[in-house]
């Protein structure tokens, strides 16, 4: 088979169902930035089928994949070996140099999303001279086991207590403002901030209404915990924002919240829930990582690659 590199800045070329992950779909890229995108595709000459793709936002000598999303990086749609992927990314690198790029940043998805692809991409990028930084990520696997059997006894007790006090609910979009405000307040209690404004989040959800889910735990009049969850692929849910009010620390209603999301994911046939990274200021938050382990989260790495020339 013979391949060629296709390079374009036309986001309209991207077909919605071609992207493996939501963050690499044309509509999401447009939300990150209306312009500045460069699409590199590895296409088989005879069939014109796309075997691999990487998207960069280029500005002021910097190429970023993604610009404003948890991850971007290479997507592989059909089987490629290391030699072929190396050749593709070498050509991409040459094109970036022509575009006067001096620094490249590639943020990968967590390894467990697709371990085979992650290992291949990491091997090739390291061969091409990229250095990497590592974040600790946690994945909750949906494997047929009840949530209660995955968690530690101490968390099981909190789950039982919270389920007797509060109600879990899959909320409608009309509750977005209330939920966003609640989560923002919870973050402020811990001297943390949200990465997106309410307006930005609303705009994103309006573009992808079927990929966002809202969940709450609380009484009829008061929230105790809440989550905004994104379907990032056919098989994966990502807990974009979730929090519980500090006043309920001893009860930890977020365990009940995750339990409800787990049951929802199992019914909908998802394979995993991404609980996010446990990093604050570039360092592992040990207490947060311990909590995620205690509710069944599998620890794995999420790499970001850098290269300057």
N, C-alpha and C positions, 0 to 999 in steps of 0.2 A: 504494500500500500504506500502511496505517496501522499504527503501532507503539505499544506501551505498555511502561512500565517495570514489571517485576515485582521486588519486594524481599522477601526472606525470609531467615530465619536457620536454616532447616531443611536441614541437610546431606544428609538422607535423600532430598531432592528430586533431588539430582544423580545422573544416570545415569552409570555407570562409563564407557561407551563414548562419552559426549558430550564429555568433556574431550579436547582435543588433546594435552595434556601431562600426564604422571603427577602432577606437583606440584599440579595443579588438580583432581585427582579427590577426591571426597568422603572416601575412606578415607585419603588422604594428608593432607588438611586436618585430619582427626580426630587424626592422629598429631602434627601441629604444635600443635594445641590442641583440646580437647574442646568448648569453647564460645567465644563471642565473634565468630563468623563472620557476615558479612552478604553475601548473594548478590544481585547486581544483574543482571537479564537484560533484554535488548531483544527483545521478542516481537512477531511479526507478528499482528495482530488476528484475521484470518480463519483462517489455518492453525494458529495457536498454535505456530509453529515459532520456536525460539530462534535469533536471528541473531548475537547477541554476548553476552558475559558477562564480568564482572569480580567477583572475590571479595576482600573485605577482612576482616582481623581488626581489631576495634575495641576499644581499651582505653585508659583514662586520656587521652582526647582525641586519641589517635593511631590512624590507619587505615593498615594495612600490607598490601600485596599483593606477596609473601606474608608470612607471619610467620616461618617457619623453613624456607626452601627457596631454591635458587639463583635462582628467578624465579617470578613469578605473572603479573600484568598482564592485559590484555584478550585474550580469545580471540574470534576472529571465525569463525563457522561457515558463514555464507552472505554473499554479496557485499553490502557496504555502501559508500556513498560518504562523502566527508568530511563533508558536511552532516549526514547521518544519524548518523554516529559522534559528531560534535560534540554533537548534540542529546541523544544517549544519555548521554554523559559529563557534560554539563551537568546533566541530571536526577540522575545519581548524585551529583554534587557537592552539589546541593541537599539530597539525603537525608542525606549525611554531615554537613552543617551542622546539620540537625535532630537528628542523633545526638550533637551537641555535639563533633564532631571539630574539632580546631584544626590538625592537621598530617597530611598525607597523603604516603605513600611508595609508589611503584609501581616495582617492579624488573622490567625487561623481559628476555626471553631474548636471546641473541646475535642480531644482525641476520640472519645467514645462515640461521638456522632457517627464516625466512619473510620474505624481504626486502620483499615488497609490503606485508604486514601491518605489519611493523616501521615502514616509512616512513609509512604512514597513521596509526598510533597515535602516533608521535612528532610528526607534524605537528599533530595535534589537541591533544595535551597541551601543546605549546608555545603553541598558539593560546589555550589556556585558562589560560595564565600559569604553567605548571609550569617550574621550572628543572631542570637535569639534571647529574649527574656521570657520567663515562665510565670504564669499565674496558676493558682490552684483552683480547680473547678470541681463541682460535685454534681453527680447525675443520679437520679432516682430511677431505677429500672422497673418497668412495668412487666412483671414476669409471671403473673398469675397468683402470686402470694398475697394474702391480705396485708394491708399496711401495718396492722397491729403486730404481725409476726416479724416485720422488718426492723422495728424500733426497739430501743432499750427499755427495760422494765420501768425505769424512772419516767421516760417519756410516755409510756403506756398508761401510767397512773395519771399524768397530766391530761392525756387524751380523754380518759374516762371522766375525769372531773369536768373538763371543758364541755364535753358533749352533753353532760347533765345540766349544764348551766345555760349554754348558748345554742344557737341554731346556725347551721351552715346553709348558705344560699348561693346559687348560681344567679347573679344579679343581671339585670338588663342594662342597656346603654344609658338609660335615663338616670342611672345612679352614678355615672362616671364622675361628675363634678364632686359629689359627696365623697366618693371613694378616693379620688385623687387628693382632695383636701385632707382627708383623714390620714393617708399615707404620708403626705408632706409634713403634717403635724407630728406624726410619729418619728419621722426623720429629724425634725428640728429638736425633738426631745433628746436626741442622741447626737446633736451637733453635726448632722449630716444633711445633704441636700439632694434633690432629685435632678437627674440629668436632662430632663425635658420639662418645658413649661406645660401648663394645662392646655394652652392653645396649640402648641406643637403636637401634643399627644392626640388631641381631638382631630386635628388635620390628618394625622397618620391613620387613626381608626376609621375616619371617613373614607379613606382610600382602600383600606383593608378591613371592612366591617366583619367579615367572616373569620378573620384570623386572630381576633382579640376576644378574650373572655374575662369577665369580672366575677369575683367571688368574695363573699363576706362571711364573717362569723360575728354574732352578736345577739342582743335582745331585740325586741320590737322597736325600741327607742334609741338604742346606743350601739355603736360598732365597737368590737373588741379587737378585730383583726380583719385585714382585707388584702386582696391580691389582684394585680393586673397581669394576665398571662397571655403570651403570644404563641400561636402555632407557627413555628419557624420552618417546618417542613411537614411532609405527609405524616411522619411518625413521631415528631418531637414537639413537646410543649416547653416553653421557656418562661420561667417565673420572672418577668421583667421587673415588676415592683411588688413587694409584699412586706407587711409590717404588722406589729400589734402595739396597742397602747401600753405605755410604760407602767401604768397603774395595774396592769394585769400580769406583770412579770412572774409572779409566783404561780399563776395558773398556766401561763404560756399558751394562749389560745391559738397561736400560729401552728402548733402541732395538729390541732383539730382542723385548721384551715388546710394544711398540706394533705391531711388525710382525705378531706373532701375532694381536693383537686386530684389526688391519686385515684380515687374511685371514679371520678368523672373521666380521667384519662383511660382507665381500664375499660370502661363501658364503650368509649369511642375508639378503642383499639389502637391507642398510641403505644409506643414502645419505651419511651423514656420521658422524664421530666428533668429539664436542666434547672438546677437550683441556683445557678450563677456562681461567680467566683467568690472567694473568701478573702479578697485583698482590699486593704485600705492604705492609701498612700504608698503603694508599691510593696507593702509587706503583708504577710499572711496574718489575718485576724484569727488567732488560735481559738478563741471562744466561739466564734462564728463557725469555723471549720468543725470544731468538736460537736456543735449542735447539729450540723448537717450530717455528720457521721452517725450521730445518735438517732436520727430519724431515717436511717437506711441509705444515706447518700454515699455513692461510690466516688472516692477521690481520684481525679485524673488531672492531666495537665492541659493547659491552653496556652499555646506559644504565639509570640509576636516576633516576626523576623525583621531585621534592619540591615541595610547596606548603604554605605556612602562611598562615592567615588569622585 
